[in-house]
Amino acid sequence: LFVNPAAARLFGAKDPNEIIGKRVLDLVHPDYRELIRERIKHIEGKKERTPLADSKILRLDGSAVDVEASAAPITYSGKPATQVIIRDISERKKAEKLSHGLNNINEIIHSTLDFDTIISRVVSEAAKTLECETAAFSLRTDDSWTVSYAYGFSREVIGTQMNDKEEPHAVLVIKTKNTIAI
């Protein structure tokens, strides 16, 4: 097995030798092991390259990384081998998920004229898209913040009022005029 430095970094290794000797399937996310088994059989049996396919690998620390990979049979040091080309597509997957979430929010906005329904559903969809366990939407009236919409909290949180010290993130939004997600 040969691993170049870029592949070692992708797998979270400081040195390629940390990868060498590992079973290929041990470096593949469990949800994709059957797919990779089939692709290995295809290369070994038909001696043909495999097309690009999305999957997930496991870094040495156990975290998953979205990748696309293709493989081709080659001869290495006079022996049959397989060259695998893997590319990290984590950013693309995040962008696709965000785009999907924004499309859903657009549909929500255009599905009704009822403001409360729109905001409630938008808060929920935004939280899911950003993979947040909870989200709240507070409105400012006079000199306090009132939690008006929430996702993942108990219903009792709706109506909770806070001052600027209790709601520093909202104050930051006002001062910087930037949105934030925490």
Phi, psi and omega per residue, in radians:
L1 nan 2.279 3.055
F2 -2.026 2.341 3.123
V3 -2.277 2.157 3.103
N4 -1.420 2.908 -3.093
P5 -1.031 -0.623 3.130
A6 -1.121 -0.732 3.107
A7 -1.141 -0.696 3.115
A8 -1.033 -0.780 3.122
R9 -1.094 -0.720 3.135
L10 -1.032 -0.651 3.133
F11 -1.506 0.036 3.092
G12 1.393 0.392 3.129
A13 -1.725 2.536 3.070
K14 -1.399 -0.450 -3.073
D15 -2.452 2.446 3.123
P16 -0.938 -0.505 -3.123
N17 -1.109 -0.345 3.099
E18 -1.233 -0.368 -3.133
I19 -1.653 -0.644 -3.080
I20 -1.029 2.312 -3.141
G21 1.702 -0.222 3.107
K22 -1.385 2.582 3.044
R23 -1.249 2.374 -3.108
V24 -0.931 -0.838 -3.070
L25 -1.168 -0.365 3.064
D26 -1.232 -0.318 3.134
L27 -1.701 0.087 -3.119
V28 -1.912 2.409 3.095
H29 -1.025 2.426 -3.100
P30 -0.915 -0.587 -3.136
D31 -1.155 -0.282 -3.047
Y32 -2.039 0.048 -3.079
R33 -1.104 -0.697 3.137
E34 -1.131 -0.752 3.088
L35 -1.018 -0.799 -3.116
I36 -1.189 -0.672 3.053
R37 -0.974 -0.806 -3.141
E38 -1.116 -0.685 3.127
R39 -1.178 -0.657 3.084
I40 -1.110 -0.797 3.098
K41 -1.020 -0.721 -3.136
H42 -1.055 -0.833 -3.120
I43 -1.138 -0.810 -3.107
E44 -1.185 -0.648 -3.090
G45 -1.429 -0.858 -3.049
K46 -1.648 -0.226 -3.114
K47 0.990 0.673 3.121
E48 -2.120 2.632 3.093
R49 -1.189 2.692 3.077
T50 -1.734 2.543 3.096
P51 -1.253 2.876 3.062
L52 -1.000 2.427 3.080
A53 -2.556 2.468 3.077
D54 -1.396 2.482 3.043
S55 -2.788 -2.950 3.079
K56 -2.292 2.428 3.021
I57 -1.889 2.917 3.074
L58 -1.934 2.215 3.037
R59 -1.288 2.899 -3.119
L60 -1.069 -0.447 3.103
D61 -1.459 0.010 3.103
G62 1.634 -0.148 3.130
S63 -1.302 2.611 -3.099
A64 -1.645 2.559 3.106
V65 -2.283 2.249 3.043
D66 -1.262 2.255 -3.141
V67 -2.414 2.835 2.878
E68 -2.104 2.507 -3.056
A69 -2.500 2.624 2.955
S70 -2.384 2.784 -3.116
A71 -2.475 2.654 3.138
A72 -2.526 2.512 3.066
P73 -1.264 2.388 3.104
I74 -2.427 3.053 2.982
T75 -1.939 2.199 -3.121
Y76 -2.230 2.138 -3.085
S77 0.928 0.682 3.084
G78 1.372 0.109 -3.117
K79 -2.163 2.634 3.077
P80 -1.107 2.418 -3.138
A81 -2.605 3.083 3.090
T82 -2.204 2.244 3.046
Q83 -1.721 2.185 3.139
V84 -1.988 2.268 3.090
I85 -1.959 2.132 -3.069
I86 -2.131 2.382 3.110
R87 -2.250 2.296 3.093
D88 -1.210 2.123 3.123
I89 -2.062 0.415 -3.117
S90 -0.990 -0.797 -3.117
E91 -1.132 -0.691 3.106
R92 -1.109 -0.738 3.127
K93 -1.110 -0.710 3.096
K94 -1.089 -0.764 3.141
A95 -1.116 -0.691 3.109
E96 -1.115 -0.737 3.141
K97 -1.141 -0.741 3.112
L98 -1.115 -0.760 3.116
S99 -1.051 -0.755 3.109
H100 -1.075 -0.790 3.129
G101 -1.088 -0.737 3.124
L102 -1.161 -0.645 3.052
N103 -1.094 -0.729 3.095
N104 -1.091 -0.727 3.124
I105 -1.120 -0.709 3.095
N106 -1.044 -0.743 3.094
E107 -1.111 -0.693 3.118
I108 -1.072 -0.816 -3.105
I109 -1.047 -0.635 -3.093
H110 -1.615 0.079 -3.074
S111 -1.592 -0.300 -3.093
T112 -2.716 2.831 3.050
L113 -1.776 -0.025 -3.102
D114 -1.414 1.944 -3.068
F115 -0.988 -0.822 -3.109
D116 -1.047 -0.736 3.120
T117 -1.123 -0.760 -3.131
I118 -1.050 -0.956 -3.065
I119 -1.111 -0.742 3.128
S120 -1.023 -0.810 -3.134
R121 -1.244 -0.610 3.109
V122 -1.147 -0.768 3.110
V123 -1.033 -0.766 3.131
S124 -1.096 -0.852 -3.112
E125 -1.141 -0.712 3.114
A126 -1.083 -0.754 3.123
A127 -1.076 -0.771 3.130
K128 -1.123 -0.756 -3.126
T129 -1.099 -0.704 -3.131
L130 -1.501 0.048 -3.141
E131 1.015 0.746 3.087
C132 -1.636 2.481 3.060
E133 -1.313 -0.580 -3.118
T134 -2.432 2.736 3.047
A135 -2.708 2.586 3.095
A136 -2.445 2.613 3.139
F137 -2.125 1.955 -3.110
S138 -1.874 2.465 3.083
L139 -1.927 2.486 -3.134
R140 -1.663 2.238 3.026
T141 -2.330 2.283 -3.095
D142 0.952 -2.003 -3.111
D143 -2.092 0.517 3.098
S144 -2.479 2.850 3.101
W145 -1.853 2.405 3.103
T146 -2.127 2.155 3.062
V147 -1.189 2.031 -3.050
S148 -1.867 -0.497 -3.131
Y149 -2.484 2.499 -3.115
A150 -2.580 2.699 3.069
Y151 -2.303 2.261 3.074
G152 1.451 -0.076 3.066
F153 -1.747 2.839 3.020
S154 -1.217 2.734 -3.090
R155 -1.085 -0.386 -3.124
E156 -1.099 -0.371 -3.114
V157 -1.208 -0.486 3.109
I158 -1.074 2.259 -3.126
G159 1.669 -0.174 3.114
T160 -1.079 2.297 3.126
Q161 -1.885 2.483 -3.131
M162 -2.406 2.625 3.046
N163 -1.595 -3.134 -3.078
D164 -1.087 -0.563 3.122
K165 -1.227 -0.576 3.141
E166 -1.412 -0.269 -3.085
E167 -2.265 1.036 -3.059
P168 -1.137 -0.469 -3.126
H169 -1.209 -0.653 3.096
A170 -1.163 -0.686 3.093
V171 -1.079 -0.710 3.096
L172 -1.042 -0.726 3.105
V173 -1.056 -0.770 -3.127
I174 -1.120 -0.776 -3.094
K175 -1.197 -0.721 -3.063
T176 -1.613 -0.285 -3.073
K177 1.055 0.476 3.066
N178 -2.005 2.576 3.036
T179 -1.411 2.684 3.100
I180 -2.380 2.674 2.996
A181 -2.265 2.254 -3.091
I182 -2.062 nan nan
